[in-house]
């Protein structure tokens, strides 16, 4: 049996997502690129290159990953470029989007000197978003992201060639349709001055209930209204949605005040931080997720809270109902654990990262990365 813990990426499901994304791009006449903030397993980039040709970065490390491992310069946006990184970021990028006019004024000439072929963009804020979780809402009042229409000059700087607008988080095509109304109302006056429009991420087109044809129609309609604009989307979750799982094992079962907690050899805070930050309760294979206030007076099933193996008191979630009692050594599999997990793992408490394993289409397993003590030690240098 394969060692746990391990993230298992299923190649067949990844290719299914990539095929759908490629279909949307072709049918709508747009470019769809991979956002590293959600997925950056570079050893799988050869698969991605069969379907897409570019990626998006938000830091120097991500920009270098695009240039050096994906093989093409990044579409880069950062809330705050710095004096000590801007030159290297520019050299690794094809597009450079500024979060504010002051960042543009401070760094545009430096970036241009480092890379004369850059296309500059500006992030704009339509002041509308349907993202319900405040932690993930980029357009909430007081946001630090983007420029509102009232702060844009009537004439943009002549080398600003595009707008970047990110308003979504795992959203449907209906949300994009309603958001698009606000984007056009607020910024169409400046569209004749730019060459491209980046609608950002959060378009969860690979979700089963997503209205793919509606998205294609919306994008084609926008392009028909503004035919000179190249349209770009940069989802992250959509690429890795439902492409793999996190395999863990029960190492102990403890009881306090009538609550059974199965302690696992994975950590929510280290390996699944979105479960605590968002928060959301992930699907566990073969188990039923129950609400916090669930009344189990009937005593039906075997209920467990699942606990991580770090010393953080809040490193737990619950409750799940299992068909059989859990025991030490049993596997617990968390579904859909590739996006926003492999990129956010941390070494808090010295907890080891799970292995990263590729399940090939032919059924064979390939370990892409095993983490050991040296990985933890080197992070502390």
DRENBABA-151743 format. One record per residue (C-alpha): x, y, z negated; residue in three letters. Coordinates in nm, 3 decimals. Layout:
# DRENBABA-151743
PT         x         y         z   rest
PT         X         Y         Z    ALA
...
***
This chain:
# DRENBABA-151743
PT         x         y         z   rest
PT     0.000     0.000     0.000    UNK
PT     0.124     0.350     0.078    UNK
PT     0.261     0.550    -0.211    UNK
PT     0.034     0.817    -0.359    UNK
PT    -0.009     1.105    -0.363    UNK
PT    -0.007     1.176     0.010    UNK
PT    -0.178     1.404     0.259    UNK
PT    -0.289     1.189     0.553    UNK
PT    -0.333     1.371     0.885    UNK
PT    -0.532     1.172     1.142    UNK
PT    -0.400     1.238     1.494    UNK
PT    -0.723     1.128     1.665    UNK
PT    -0.932     1.380     1.471    UNK
PT    -0.673     1.655     1.523    UNK
PT    -0.680     1.600     1.899    UNK
PT    -1.059     1.607     1.893    UNK
PT    -1.050     1.953     1.736    UNK
PT    -0.780     2.073     1.972    UNK
PT    -0.980     1.955     2.273    UNK
PT    -1.289     2.144     2.158    UNK
PT    -1.089     2.462     2.092    UNK
PT    -0.924     2.434     2.431    UNK
PT    -1.270     2.391     2.590    UNK
PT    -1.402     2.708     2.422    UNK
PT    -1.098     2.907     2.535    UNK
PT    -1.132     2.789     2.894    UNK
PT    -1.508     2.835     2.919    UNK
PT    -1.510     3.177     2.753    UNK
PT    -1.196     3.305     2.925    UNK
PT    -1.022     3.391     2.597    UNK
PT    -0.704     3.289     2.415    UNK
PT    -0.732     3.092     2.091    UNK
PT    -0.418     3.066     1.879    UNK
PT    -0.324     2.886     1.557    UNK
PT    -0.307     3.084     1.231    UNK
PT    -0.023     2.951     1.018    UNK
PT    -0.185     3.077     0.698    UNK
PT    -0.416     2.776     0.714    UNK
PT    -0.195     2.514     0.877    UNK
PT     0.178     2.508     0.946    UNK
PT     0.288     2.143     0.966    UNK
PT     0.557     2.209     1.224    UNK
PT     0.635     1.845     1.294    UNK
PT     0.292     1.824     1.461    UNK
PT     0.352     2.126     1.686    UNK
PT     0.432     1.905     1.989    UNK
PT     0.069     1.788     1.976    UNK
PT    -0.058     2.147     1.951    UNK
PT     0.153     2.259     2.247    UNK
PT    -0.050     2.026     2.469    UNK
PT    -0.357     2.245     2.402    UNK
PT    -0.248     2.597     2.300    UNK
PT     0.047     2.823     2.377    UNK
PT     0.073     3.068     2.088    UNK
PT     0.036     3.117     1.712    UNK
PT    -0.023     3.395     1.462    UNK
PT     0.200     3.491     1.172    UNK
PT     0.173     3.717     0.868    UNK
PT     0.530     3.712     0.738    UNK
PT     0.889     3.680     0.855    UNK
PT     0.897     3.311     0.768    UNK
PT     0.584     3.242     0.971    UNK
PT     0.714     3.452     1.261    UNK
PT     1.037     3.254     1.261    UNK
PT     0.839     2.930     1.252    UNK
PT     0.650     3.043     1.562    UNK
PT     0.961     3.137     1.753    UNK
PT     1.190     2.859     1.639    UNK
PT     0.959     2.559     1.594    UNK
PT     0.647     2.631     1.802    UNK
PT     0.862     2.772     2.080    UNK
PT     0.685     3.101     2.151    UNK
PT     0.684     3.441     1.980    UNK
PT     0.410     3.511     1.727    UNK
PT     0.110     3.740     1.725    UNK
PT     0.209     3.901     1.396    UNK
PT     0.002     4.096     1.146    UNK
PT     0.104     4.185     0.791    UNK
PT    -0.061     4.412     0.536    UNK
PT     0.282     4.555     0.456    UNK
PT     0.595     4.541     0.669    UNK
PT     0.922     4.623     0.494    UNK
PT     1.248     4.794     0.584    UNK
PT     1.445     4.478     0.523    UNK
PT     1.232     4.250     0.746    UNK
PT     1.078     4.457     1.025    UNK
PT     1.365     4.410     1.272    UNK
PT     1.368     4.031     1.242    UNK
PT     0.988     4.013     1.253    UNK
PT     0.985     4.220     1.571    UNK
PT     1.241     3.993     1.738    UNK
PT     1.023     3.688     1.663    UNK
PT     0.695     3.845     1.784    UNK
PT     0.510     3.920     2.107    UNK
PT     0.235     4.123     1.937    UNK
PT     0.277     4.333     1.623    UNK
PT    -0.034     4.461     1.450    UNK
PT    -0.014     4.734     1.188    UNK
PT    -0.247     4.746     0.890    UNK
PT    -0.251     5.127     0.875    UNK
PT    -0.151     5.430     1.076    UNK
PT     0.115     5.509     0.817    UNK
PT     0.275     5.166     0.870    UNK
PT     0.269     5.231     1.244    UNK
PT     0.434     5.570     1.199    UNK
PT     0.701     5.427     0.973    UNK
PT     0.795     5.111     1.165    UNK
PT     0.689     5.132     1.531    UNK
PT     1.012     5.282     1.660    UNK
PT     1.225     5.040     1.456    UNK
PT     1.026     4.747     1.590    UNK
PT     1.045     4.874     1.947    UNK
PT     1.422     4.912     1.921    UNK
PT     1.450     4.550     1.803    UNK
PT     1.212     4.420     2.073    UNK
PT     1.114     4.653     2.362    UNK
PT     0.858     4.398     2.489    UNK
PT     0.630     4.417     2.185    UNK
PT     0.260     4.494     2.223    UNK
PT     0.146     4.706     1.928    UNK
PT    -0.196     4.672     1.770    UNK
PT    -0.391     4.824     1.483    UNK
PT    -0.612     4.640     1.238    UNK
PT    -0.957     4.798     1.212    UNK
PT    -1.229     4.753     0.952    UNK
PT    -1.594     4.754     1.071    UNK
PT    -1.710     4.774     0.707    UNK
PT    -1.928     4.468     0.758    UNK
PT    -1.872     4.108     0.653    UNK
PT    -2.098     3.824     0.543    UNK
PT    -1.827     3.645     0.346    UNK
PT    -1.994     3.574     0.013    UNK
PT    -1.688     3.503    -0.201    UNK
PT    -1.521     3.831    -0.298    UNK
PT    -1.176     3.671    -0.304    UNK
PT    -1.204     3.604     0.071    UNK
PT    -1.400     3.910     0.186    UNK
PT    -1.164     4.131     0.391    UNK
PT    -1.421     4.411     0.434    UNK
PT    -1.535     4.456     0.074    UNK
PT    -1.544     4.816    -0.052    UNK
PT    -1.195     4.919    -0.155    UNK
PT    -1.031     4.665     0.073    UNK
PT    -0.665     4.710     0.155    UNK
PT    -0.715     4.575     0.508    UNK
PT    -0.751     4.785     0.820    UNK
PT    -0.853     5.132     0.932    UNK
PT    -1.216     5.244     0.934    UNK
PT    -1.356     5.432     1.233    UNK
PT    -1.375     5.763     1.048    UNK
PT    -0.997     5.755     0.993    UNK
PT    -0.901     5.687     1.355    UNK
PT    -0.779     5.978     1.567    UNK
PT    -0.982     6.051     1.877    UNK
PT    -0.677     5.969     2.085    UNK
PT    -0.482     5.664     1.970    UNK
PT    -0.101     5.665     1.986    UNK
PT    -0.022     5.579     2.347    UNK
PT     0.160     5.256     2.261    UNK
PT    -0.125     5.109     2.052    UNK
PT    -0.252     4.846     2.296    UNK
PT    -0.495     4.644     2.088    UNK
PT    -0.731     4.615     1.794    UNK
PT    -0.732     4.335     1.538    UNK
PT    -1.052     4.275     1.340    UNK
PT    -1.085     3.995     1.085    UNK
PT    -1.424     3.962     0.911    UNK
PT    -1.499     3.592     0.874    UNK
PT    -1.429     3.289     0.656    UNK
PT    -1.548     2.947     0.779    UNK
PT    -1.835     3.130     0.948    UNK
PT    -2.081     3.032     1.220    UNK
PT    -2.146     3.183     1.562    UNK
PT    -2.456     3.357     1.427    UNK
PT    -2.239     3.549     1.181    UNK
PT    -2.002     3.648     1.460    UNK
PT    -2.299     3.772     1.664    UNK
PT    -2.417     3.999     1.382    UNK
PT    -2.064     4.117     1.307    UNK
PT    -1.998     4.194     1.673    UNK
PT    -2.277     4.453     1.667    UNK
PT    -2.089     4.649     1.399    UNK
PT    -1.751     4.611     1.568    UNK
PT    -1.882     4.751     1.895    UNK
PT    -2.085     5.027     1.730    UNK
PT    -1.786     5.149     1.530    UNK
PT    -1.500     5.106     1.777    UNK
PT    -1.621     5.087     2.137    UNK
PT    -1.533     5.454     2.185    UNK
PT    -1.168     5.353     2.164    UNK
PT    -1.193     5.037     2.378    UNK
PT    -1.096     5.222     2.701    UNK
PT    -0.764     5.308     2.534    UNK
PT    -0.661     4.950     2.451    UNK
PT    -0.583     4.628     2.638    UNK
PT    -0.673     4.352     2.394    UNK
PT    -0.913     4.269     2.113    UNK
PT    -0.826     4.012     1.846    UNK
PT    -1.133     3.888     1.657    UNK
PT    -0.922     3.720     1.391    UNK
PT    -0.997     3.392     1.218    UNK
PT    -1.278     3.227     1.028    UNK
PT    -1.460     3.104     1.341    UNK
PT    -1.526     2.746     1.230    UNK
PT    -1.606     2.615     1.577    UNK
PT    -1.508     2.254     1.501    UNK
PT    -1.767     2.215     1.225    UNK
PT    -2.041     1.972     1.329    UNK
PT    -2.327     2.223     1.306    UNK
PT    -2.137     2.509     1.474    UNK
PT    -2.315     2.656     1.777    UNK
PT    -2.029     2.628     2.025    UNK
PT    -2.233     2.734     2.329    UNK
PT    -2.354     3.042     2.141    UNK
PT    -1.993     3.141     2.067    UNK
PT    -1.896     3.094     2.432    UNK
PT    -2.193     3.306     2.542    UNK
PT    -2.105     3.584     2.297    UNK
PT    -1.743     3.593     2.410    UNK
PT    -1.838     3.592     2.779    UNK
PT    -2.087     3.871     2.715    UNK
PT    -1.825     4.082     2.539    UNK
PT    -1.578     4.028     2.823    UNK
PT    -1.844     4.125     3.077    UNK
PT    -1.903     4.453     2.892    UNK
PT    -1.531     4.528     2.858    UNK
PT    -1.360     4.335     3.139    UNK
PT    -1.022     4.506     3.089    UNK
PT    -0.988     4.367     2.734    UNK
PT    -0.805     4.041     2.673    UNK
PT    -0.988     3.860     2.392    UNK
PT    -0.799     3.665     2.127    UNK
PT    -0.923     3.447     1.840    UNK
PT    -0.691     3.309     1.571    UNK
PT    -0.871     3.056     1.352    UNK
PT    -0.683     2.843     1.104    UNK
PT    -0.934     2.609     0.942    UNK
PT    -1.097     2.521     1.274    UNK
PT    -0.783     2.345     1.395    UNK
PT    -0.743     2.119     1.090    UNK
PT    -1.109     2.091     0.988    UNK
PT    -1.193     1.734     0.882    UNK
PT    -0.865     1.599     1.019    UNK
PT    -0.735     1.430     0.707    UNK
PT    -0.747     1.366     0.336    UNK
PT    -0.547     1.369     0.014    UNK
PT    -0.493     1.025    -0.135    UNK
PT    -0.438     1.008    -0.511    UNK
PT    -0.444     0.750    -0.790    UNK
PT    -0.593     0.734    -1.139    UNK
PT    -0.318     0.732    -1.401    UNK
PT    -0.529     0.756    -1.717    UNK
PT    -0.884     0.800    -1.842    UNK
PT    -0.952     1.009    -2.152    UNK
PT    -1.272     1.096    -2.337    UNK
PT    -1.358     1.407    -2.535    UNK
PT    -1.703     1.510    -2.657    UNK
PT    -1.860     1.246    -2.438    UNK
PT    -1.682     1.362    -2.120    UNK
PT    -1.478     1.102    -1.935    UNK
PT    -1.190     1.258    -1.742    UNK
PT    -0.995     1.055    -1.488    UNK
PT    -0.646     1.201    -1.480    UNK
PT    -0.488     1.177    -1.135    UNK
PT    -0.136     1.197    -0.998    UNK
PT    -0.229     1.514    -0.811    UNK
PT    -0.304     1.863    -0.937    UNK
PT    -0.582     2.100    -0.836    UNK
PT    -0.371     2.406    -0.918    UNK
PT    -0.062     2.272    -0.736    UNK
PT    -0.213     2.079    -0.445    UNK
PT    -0.572     2.200    -0.399    UNK
PT    -0.570     2.562    -0.525    UNK
PT    -0.873     2.668    -0.320    UNK
PT    -1.084     2.434    -0.530    UNK
PT    -1.012     2.659    -0.828    UNK
PT    -0.982     2.993    -0.645    UNK
PT    -1.283     2.979    -0.412    UNK
PT    -1.416     2.782    -0.605    UNK
PT    -1.564     2.475    -0.441    UNK
PT    -1.602     2.108    -0.526    UNK
PT    -1.447     1.887    -0.257    UNK
PT    -1.598     1.565    -0.129    UNK
PT    -1.456     1.251    -0.285    UNK
PT    -1.481     0.936    -0.079    UNK
PT    -1.736     0.692    -0.220    UNK
PT    -1.851     0.930    -0.495    UNK
PT    -2.135     1.179    -0.537    UNK
PT    -2.058     1.535    -0.641    UNK
PT    -2.292     1.651    -0.916    UNK
PT    -2.382     2.001    -1.036    UNK
PT    -2.228     2.125    -1.358    UNK
PT    -2.564     2.125    -1.538    UNK
PT    -2.652     1.773    -1.420    UNK
PT    -2.872     1.586    -1.667    UNK
PT    -2.754     1.226    -1.691    UNK
PT    -3.000     1.121    -1.959    UNK
PT    -3.099     0.830    -1.734    UNK
PT    -2.742     0.700    -1.759    UNK
PT    -2.737     0.617    -1.389    UNK
PT    -2.390     0.556    -1.242    UNK
PT    -2.045     0.621    -1.384    UNK
PT    -1.965     0.989    -1.430    UNK
PT    -1.615     1.134    -1.437    UNK
PT    -1.455     1.471    -1.440    UNK
PT    -1.136     1.464    -1.232    UNK
PT    -0.827     1.611    -1.393    UNK
PT    -0.491     1.710    -1.250    UNK
PT    -0.150     1.616    -1.387    UNK
PT    -0.024     1.966    -1.471    UNK
PT    -0.029     2.133    -1.814    UNK
PT    -0.274     2.403    -1.703    UNK
PT    -0.582     2.360    -1.923    UNK
PT    -0.814     2.441    -1.635    UNK
PT    -0.658     2.191    -1.394    UNK
PT    -0.976     1.989    -1.354    UNK
PT    -1.304     1.976    -1.165    UNK
PT    -1.620     1.777    -1.209    UNK
PT    -1.854     1.601    -1.215    UNK
PT    -1.865     1.305    -0.973    UNK
PT    -2.070     0.986    -0.994    UNK
PT    -1.887     0.671    -0.893    UNK
PT    -2.056     0.338    -0.815    UNK
PT    -1.817     0.146    -1.042    UNK
PT    -1.612     0.237    -1.350    UNK
PT    -1.276     0.389    -1.266    UNK
PT    -0.962     0.225    -1.398    UNK
PT    -0.594     0.306    -1.393    UNK
PT    -0.450     0.241    -1.046    UNK
PT    -0.775     0.308    -0.855    UNK
PT    -0.745     0.535    -0.553    UNK
PT    -0.935     0.863    -0.541    UNK
PT    -0.949     1.020    -0.195    UNK
PT    -1.029     1.388    -0.147    UNK
PT    -1.174     1.450     0.199    UNK
PT    -1.081     1.735     0.435    UNK
PT    -0.761     1.838     0.261    UNK
PT    -0.525     1.954     0.539    UNK
PT    -0.619     2.321     0.591    UNK
PT    -0.533     2.572     0.320    UNK
PT    -0.377     2.297     0.107    UNK
PT    -0.050     2.189     0.267    UNK
PT     0.041     2.558     0.308    UNK
PT    -0.050     2.654    -0.050    UNK
PT     0.106     2.379    -0.260    UNK
PT     0.330     2.502    -0.539    UNK
PT     0.584     2.351    -0.776    UNK
PT     0.425     2.474    -1.100    UNK
PT     0.526     2.244    -1.387    UNK
PT     0.767     2.069    -1.153    UNK
PT     0.478     1.867    -1.011    UNK
PT     0.597     1.690    -0.695    UNK
PT     0.428     1.769    -0.366    UNK
PT     0.237     1.484    -0.202    UNK
PT     0.398     1.313     0.095    UNK
PT     0.280     1.436     0.436    UNK
PT     0.187     1.142     0.658    UNK
PT     0.065     1.131     1.019    UNK
PT    -0.182     0.854     1.102    UNK
PT    -0.115     0.794     1.469    UNK
PT    -0.388     0.711     1.719    UNK
PT    -0.250     0.356     1.741    UNK
PT    -0.302     0.307     1.365    UNK
PT     0.062     0.335     1.260    UNK
PT     0.172     0.566     0.979    UNK
PT     0.462     0.811     1.012    UNK
PT     0.588     0.991     0.702    UNK
PT     0.660     1.345     0.816    UNK
PT     0.796     1.461     0.481    UNK
PT     0.874     1.317     0.138    UNK
PT     0.949     1.565    -0.139    UNK
PT     1.196     1.494    -0.419    UNK
PT     1.383     1.659    -0.704    UNK
PT     1.615     1.849    -0.471    UNK
PT     1.315     2.024    -0.312    UNK
PT     1.202     2.147    -0.654    UNK
PT     1.552     2.243    -0.765    UNK
PT     1.628     2.434    -0.446    UNK
PT     1.313     2.644    -0.487    UNK
PT     1.451     2.759    -0.822    UNK
PT     1.785     2.878    -0.679    UNK
***
